[in-house]
Amino acid sequence: MLNGSVRGARRSLRTPTVLLALLSLAACGSPAGVSGPVDGAAAMAHVEKIVAIGPRPFGSQNLAKAADYIESQVTALGLKLQRHEVELEKEKKLVRNLWTQIDGEDPASGPILMLGAHYDTKLADGHDDAAHNFPFVGAIDGTGAPAILLELARVLKAQKPKCNVWLYWIDAEESIDWVWNDARALLGSDAFCKKLQADGTLKRVKAFVLLDLMGSKNVKFDKDGESSSKLMAMFDEAGVAMGIGERMFQFPTQQTIRWCTENGRDWGIKDDHLSFKKRGVPSMLLIDFQLRIPPQNQNLNAGQQPEIDPNYEQWWHSPDDTPAAMDADSLAIAGNLVMKAFPKLESFVLGK
């Protein structure tokens, strides 16, 4: 994920701190949005099981173990997990993409709504800079969203949707280099899209929703300049209906977006949804990224002050990205947001 708005290490757009408005979300008791079919505690249990495997960079045996765990959970639901495995010639590493289909009314040829999340973790070993070498388990960045997909598999199977729903666990999203490198990132989703194009399935994919960086305390959902405005509007409406409108698309602020536009700066996020977008699939990213970057990863210029908001813990690409930084309620809110938006997503996919 690289963002014009904060991902130079992986996404980074630096704007003056004074341009960022601070949002404070009050937390009294159980936050709004937790109630619904998605069980945050169950999702958190998946997080803990996967994180216990250890770091899972692209091509590693640990990632293979995570794939096996995901398959065991999908199979236990009575679903079939399918694998797309291909060795990338340049990287000499095996991509392990995983997916399962929740059948709609026409399983063989009907339209598809795809929900995806990457399950590999940032490579934090073997870099020249010792500060970039540490045990990185990616609890939020590489585990929270995949865990939500497992919960969505359970819920959607019981719901019996009208359109086909593919749940897609994505490999090789994280840039292999410490600093984001377009040529060495999004390799898994790009390879998967090529496969779908080759076998004729991609034309059936009518919408793609990517979940990333899920599970942080005091969860929020950020705007993305690369996402479909129609799909984002569905989620915005769903958030308001859930009583979490204050958590929806407050960042980057309109002031920041205007500054970016006036200064020729991109504020969209580079993530796996772009592999689908560039092939004509309406796509969006659901992410909690703004204000989550610790100072050491903010690519500050001399004399520039880091962006810090005490309302939001900063863990991105650091040793602090562990289950201790997470909240089961945040996982529940994200999963139930998807389910609240689902009727409109389904209608969109069905062309109604």
Secondary structure, DSSP 4 states (H G I P E B T S, - for coil): -EETTT-TTTT-----GGGPPP------SSPTT--SSS-HHHHHHHHHHHHTT----TT-HHHHHHHHHHHHHHHHTT---EEEEEEETTTTEEEEEEEEEE--S-TTTS-EEEEEEE------SS-SSGGG-S----SIIIIIHHHHHHHHHHHHHHH--SSEEEEEEEPS-S-SSSS--GGGSSHHHHHHHHHHHHTT-GGGEEEEEEEES--BSS--B---TTS-HHHHHHHHHHHHHHT-GGGBS--S-HHHHHHHHHTT----EESTHHHHHTTT--EEEEE--TT---GGGS-PPTTPPP---TTS---TTSTT-SGGGB-HHHHHHHHHHHHHHHHHHHHHHHT-
